[in-house]
Amino acid sequence: LLALVTRESPLPFLRHVVPAQVVAFATASSAATVPVTTRCVLESGQVPPHISRFVIPLGATLNMDGGALYFPVATVFLAITAGLADQLSVASYAMLLLIATLGSAGAAPVPSAGLVLIVTAYNTVFSASGIPPTFSFLLAVDWLLDRLRTTLNVTGDAAVARLVAHYEAAEAASARERRARCGRELGGMEAGRIGGGGAGSGGGPLAPARDQEARSDLES
């Protein structure tokens, strides 16, 4: 997505994010990685400070891409190993996707916070209660999966900051182009009025209206 929107290779930018990915893998916490991610994004030179300082902390709490992908898969695994494969349907998958999308945004950016959501999703979708029978299998490997999810989350936060900076730069360039065009039009009107003999022959009765419109566009 980053390459598609910016129309350039994302690898030079992602090289600056490697220290943040390392810290994310070591700590398994998006919140603990926020200072490092902000510094890496700023050092890339492609994201202004005001964007990085807003997007990165916000993404650490809302942008949980890894969790949104992991929660449905883990819940389906628990259901199949518990003998509930016959209860899996289109409605079950749709509910899992909804719970994963909303739950990942509300999950705490701390290690192993998603385990609670997995149990909640399992009990909600399959009308069960308590801990799933094979939950210990997930618990045994979650320490590694959690670190991989956090690394993906931090990478996504940095990529979103880069996308926001790209859109802001494009909008600023478009605004400068509009102001320059309005300035040229206004200058042409003034030159035409002066060349036509001053205020007495200023281009007809519509010239003041055109001048006012051009000045309004230039000011905006």
The 8 nearest C-alpha neighbors of each residue, nearest first, counted from 0:
[[1, 3, 2, 4, 5, 158, 162, 9],
 [0, 2, 4, 3, 5, 9, 158, 162],
 [1, 3, 6, 7, 5, 0, 8, 4],
 [4, 2, 0, 6, 1, 5, 7, 8],
 [5, 3, 1, 6, 2, 0, 162, 7],
 [4, 6, 2, 7, 3, 1, 165, 162],
 [7, 5, 2, 3, 4, 8, 1, 9],
 [8, 6, 2, 5, 9, 3, 1, 4],
 [7, 9, 10, 2, 11, 6, 1, 5],
 [10, 8, 12, 2, 11, 13, 7, 1],
 [9, 11, 13, 12, 8, 14, 15, 7],
 [12, 10, 14, 13, 9, 8, 15, 43],
 [11, 13, 10, 14, 9, 15, 43, 16],
 [14, 12, 10, 16, 15, 11, 9, 17],
 [15, 13, 11, 16, 12, 17, 10, 18],
 [14, 16, 13, 39, 17, 12, 43, 40],
 [15, 17, 13, 19, 14, 39, 18, 20],
 [16, 18, 20, 19, 14, 15, 21, 13],
 [19, 17, 21, 20, 16, 22, 15, 39],
 [18, 20, 36, 22, 16, 21, 17, 35],
 [21, 19, 17, 23, 150, 18, 22, 24],
 [20, 22, 18, 24, 19, 23, 25, 17],
 [23, 21, 25, 19, 24, 20, 26, 32],
 [24, 22, 20, 150, 26, 27, 21, 25],
 [23, 25, 146, 21, 27, 22, 150, 26],
 [26, 24, 22, 23, 27, 21, 146, 28],
 [25, 27, 28, 23, 24, 22, 31, 146],
 [28, 26, 146, 110, 23, 24, 149, 25],
 [29, 27, 109, 26, 31, 30, 110, 108],
 [28, 30, 32, 108, 59, 31, 149, 153],
 [31, 29, 32, 28, 33, 108, 59, 109],
 [30, 32, 28, 29, 33, 26, 34, 23],
 [31, 33, 29, 30, 35, 34, 23, 36],
 [32, 34, 36, 30, 35, 31, 37, 56],
 [35, 33, 37, 36, 32, 38, 31, 30],
 [36, 34, 38, 32, 19, 37, 33, 39],
 [35, 37, 19, 33, 39, 38, 34, 32],
 [38, 36, 34, 40, 35, 39, 51, 33],
 [37, 39, 35, 41, 36, 40, 42, 34],
 [40, 38, 42, 36, 41, 37, 16, 15],
 [39, 41, 37, 43, 42, 38, 36, 46],
 [42, 40, 38, 43, 39, 44, 46, 37],
 [41, 43, 39, 44, 40, 38, 15, 45],
 [44, 42, 40, 41, 45, 15, 12, 39],
 [43, 45, 42, 41, 46, 40, 47, 12],
 [46, 44, 43, 47, 161, 41, 164, 40],
 [45, 47, 164, 44, 161, 41, 40, 51],
 [48, 46, 50, 49, 51, 45, 41, 164],
 [49, 47, 51, 50, 52, 41, 46, 37],
 [48, 50, 52, 47, 51, 53, 46, 54],
 [51, 49, 53, 48, 52, 47, 54, 160],
 [50, 52, 48, 54, 53, 55, 49, 37],
 [53, 51, 49, 50, 48, 54, 55, 37],
 [52, 54, 50, 51, 55, 56, 57, 49],
 [55, 53, 57, 51, 160, 56, 58, 50],
 [54, 56, 58, 57, 51, 156, 53, 52],
 [57, 55, 59, 58, 54, 53, 33, 52],
 [58, 56, 54, 55, 59, 60, 61, 53],
 [57, 59, 62, 61, 55, 60, 156, 56],
 [60, 58, 56, 29, 57, 30, 61, 62],
 [59, 61, 58, 57, 108, 62, 104, 107],
 [62, 60, 104, 58, 63, 59, 57, 105],
 [61, 63, 58, 64, 59, 60, 104, 152],
 [64, 62, 152, 66, 103, 65, 61, 104],
 [65, 63, 67, 152, 66, 62, 68, 151],
 [64, 66, 148, 68, 67, 63, 151, 152],
 [65, 67, 69, 68, 63, 64, 103, 70],
 [66, 68, 99, 64, 103, 65, 100, 69],
 [69, 67, 65, 66, 70, 64, 71, 72],
 [68, 70, 66, 72, 67, 71, 73, 65],
 [69, 71, 73, 72, 67, 66, 99, 117],
 [72, 70, 74, 73, 95, 69, 75, 99],
 [73, 71, 75, 69, 74, 70, 76, 68],
 [72, 74, 76, 70, 71, 75, 69, 77],
 [75, 73, 71, 77, 76, 72, 121, 117],
 [76, 74, 78, 72, 77, 73, 71, 79],
 [77, 75, 73, 79, 74, 78, 80, 72],
 [76, 78, 74, 80, 75, 79, 81, 133],
 [79, 77, 83, 75, 81, 76, 80, 84],
 [78, 80, 84, 82, 76, 81, 83, 77],
 [79, 81, 77, 82, 78, 76, 133, 83],
 [82, 80, 78, 79, 83, 77, 132, 133],
 [83, 81, 79, 80, 84, 78, 85, 77],
 [84, 82, 78, 85, 79, 86, 81, 87],
 [83, 85, 79, 86, 87, 82, 78, 81],
 [84, 86, 83, 87, 82, 88, 79, 78],
 [87, 85, 84, 83, 88, 125, 91, 78],
 [88, 86, 84, 85, 91, 89, 92, 83],
 [89, 87, 91, 90, 86, 92, 85, 93],
 [88, 90, 92, 91, 93, 87, 94, 95],
 [89, 91, 93, 88, 92, 94, 87, 95],
 [92, 90, 88, 94, 89, 93, 87, 95],
 [91, 93, 95, 89, 94, 90, 96, 88],
 [94, 92, 90, 96, 95, 91, 89, 97],
 [95, 93, 97, 91, 96, 92, 98, 90],
 [94, 96, 92, 98, 93, 97, 71, 99],
 [95, 97, 99, 93, 94, 98, 100, 92],
 [96, 98, 94, 100, 95, 99, 101, 93],
 [97, 99, 95, 101, 102, 96, 100, 94],
 [100, 98, 102, 96, 67, 97, 101, 103],
 [101, 99, 97, 103, 98, 67, 102, 96],
 [100, 102, 98, 104, 103, 99, 97, 105],
 [101, 103, 105, 99, 104, 98, 100, 106],
 [102, 104, 106, 105, 67, 63, 100, 66],
 [105, 103, 61, 102, 101, 106, 63, 62],
 [104, 106, 102, 103, 107, 101, 61, 60],
 [107, 105, 103, 104, 102, 112, 108, 113],
 [106, 108, 109, 112, 105, 60, 113, 110],
 [109, 107, 29, 30, 28, 60, 106, 59],
 [108, 110, 28, 107, 112, 111, 29, 27],
 [109, 111, 27, 112, 28, 145, 108, 26],
 [112, 110, 113, 114, 145, 109, 141, 142],
 [111, 113, 110, 114, 109, 107, 115, 106],
 [112, 114, 116, 111, 115, 117, 106, 66],
 [115, 113, 117, 116, 112, 111, 118, 138],
 [114, 116, 118, 113, 117, 119, 112, 111],
 [115, 117, 119, 113, 114, 118, 120, 102],
 [116, 118, 114, 120, 119, 115, 70, 74],
 [119, 117, 121, 115, 116, 120, 122, 114],
 [118, 120, 116, 122, 117, 121, 123, 115],
 [121, 119, 123, 117, 118, 122, 116, 124],
 [120, 122, 118, 119, 123, 124, 74, 125],
 [121, 123, 127, 126, 119, 128, 125, 120],
 [124, 122, 120, 126, 121, 125, 119, 127],
 [123, 125, 121, 122, 126, 120, 91, 94],
 [124, 126, 127, 122, 123, 121, 86, 83],
 [127, 125, 122, 123, 124, 128, 121, 120],
 [128, 126, 122, 125, 123, 129, 121, 124],
 [129, 127, 122, 130, 126, 131, 123, 121],
 [128, 130, 131, 127, 122, 118, 132, 119],
 [129, 131, 132, 118, 134, 128, 122, 133],
 [132, 130, 134, 133, 129, 77, 118, 81],
 [133, 131, 134, 81, 130, 135, 77, 80],
 [134, 132, 135, 131, 136, 77, 80, 81],
 [133, 135, 131, 136, 137, 132, 138, 130],
 [134, 136, 138, 133, 137, 139, 132, 131],
 [137, 135, 139, 134, 138, 133, 140, 141],
 [138, 136, 139, 135, 134, 140, 141, 133],
 [137, 139, 135, 141, 136, 140, 134, 142],
 [140, 138, 136, 137, 141, 135, 142, 134],
 [141, 139, 137, 142, 138, 143, 144, 136],
 [140, 142, 144, 138, 143, 145, 137, 139],
 [141, 143, 145, 140, 144, 146, 111, 139],
 [144, 142, 146, 141, 145, 140, 147, 24],
 [145, 143, 141, 147, 146, 142, 148, 140],
 [146, 144, 148, 142, 143, 147, 141, 149],
 [145, 147, 27, 24, 149, 143, 144, 148],
 [148, 146, 144, 150, 145, 149, 151, 24],
 [147, 149, 65, 145, 151, 150, 146, 144],
 [150, 148, 152, 146, 151, 147, 27, 23],
 [151, 149, 147, 20, 23, 153, 148, 152],
 [150, 152, 148, 154, 149, 153, 65, 155],
 [153, 151, 149, 155, 63, 150, 154, 64],
 [152, 154, 156, 150, 155, 151, 149, 157],
 [155, 153, 151, 157, 152, 156, 158, 150],
 [154, 156, 158, 152, 153, 157, 159, 151],
 [157, 155, 153, 159, 58, 154, 158, 55],
 [156, 158, 160, 154, 155, 159, 161, 153],
 [157, 159, 155, 161, 160, 156, 154, 162],
 [158, 160, 162, 156, 161, 157, 155, 163],
 [159, 161, 157, 163, 158, 162, 54, 51],
 [160, 162, 158, 164, 159, 163, 46, 165],
 [163, 161, 159, 165, 164, 160, 158, 166],
 [162, 164, 160, 166, 165, 161, 167, 159],
 [165, 163, 167, 161, 162, 46, 166, 168],
 [166, 164, 162, 168, 163, 167, 161, 169],
 [167, 165, 169, 163, 168, 164, 170, 162],
 [166, 168, 164, 170, 169, 165, 171, 163],
 [167, 169, 171, 165, 170, 166, 164, 172],
 [170, 168, 166, 172, 167, 171, 173, 165],
 [169, 171, 173, 167, 172, 168, 166, 174],
 [170, 172, 174, 168, 173, 169, 167, 175],
 [173, 171, 175, 169, 174, 170, 168, 176],
 [172, 174, 170, 176, 171, 175, 169, 177],
 [173, 175, 171, 177, 176, 172, 170, 178],
 [176, 174, 172, 178, 177, 173, 179, 171],
 [175, 177, 173, 179, 174, 178, 180, 172],
 [178, 176, 180, 174, 179, 175, 181, 173],
 [179, 177, 217, 181, 175, 176, 180, 182],
 [178, 180, 182, 176, 177, 181, 175, 183],
 [181, 179, 177, 183, 182, 178, 176, 184],
 [180, 182, 184, 178, 183, 179, 217, 213],
 [183, 181, 179, 185, 180, 184, 178, 186],
 [184, 182, 186, 180, 181, 185, 187, 179],
 [185, 183, 181, 187, 186, 182, 180, 188],
 [184, 186, 182, 188, 187, 183, 213, 181],
 [187, 185, 183, 189, 184, 188, 182, 190],
 [186, 188, 184, 190, 185, 189, 191, 183],
 [189, 187, 191, 185, 186, 190, 192, 184],
 [188, 190, 186, 192, 191, 187, 193, 185],
 [191, 189, 187, 193, 188, 192, 194, 186],
 [190, 192, 194, 188, 189, 193, 195, 187],
 [191, 193, 201, 195, 189, 194, 190, 197],
 [194, 192, 197, 190, 195, 191, 196, 189],
 [195, 193, 191, 192, 196, 190, 197, 189],
 [196, 194, 192, 193, 200, 191, 197, 201],
 [195, 197, 194, 193, 200, 199, 192, 198],
 [198, 196, 193, 199, 192, 200, 195, 201],
 [197, 199, 201, 200, 192, 196, 193, 195],
 [200, 198, 197, 201, 196, 195, 192, 202],
 [201, 199, 198, 196, 202, 195, 197, 192],
 [200, 202, 192, 198, 203, 199, 197, 206],
 [201, 203, 206, 200, 192, 204, 205, 191],
 [204, 202, 205, 206, 201, 200, 207, 199],
 [203, 205, 206, 207, 202, 208, 201, 200],
 [206, 204, 208, 203, 207, 209, 202, 210],
 [205, 207, 209, 202, 208, 204, 203, 210],
 [208, 206, 210, 209, 205, 211, 204, 201],
 [207, 209, 211, 205, 210, 206, 212, 204],
 [208, 210, 206, 212, 207, 211, 213, 205],
 [211, 209, 207, 213, 208, 212, 206, 214],
 [210, 212, 214, 208, 209, 213, 207, 215],
 [213, 211, 209, 215, 214, 210, 208, 216],
 [212, 214, 216, 210, 215, 211, 181, 185],
 [213, 215, 217, 211, 212, 216, 210, 218],
 [216, 214, 212, 218, 217, 213, 211, 219],
 [217, 215, 213, 219, 214, 218, 212, 181],
 [216, 218, 178, 214, 215, 219, 181, 213],
 [217, 219, 215, 216, 214, 178, 213, 181],
 [218, 216, 217, 215, 178, 214, 174, 177]]
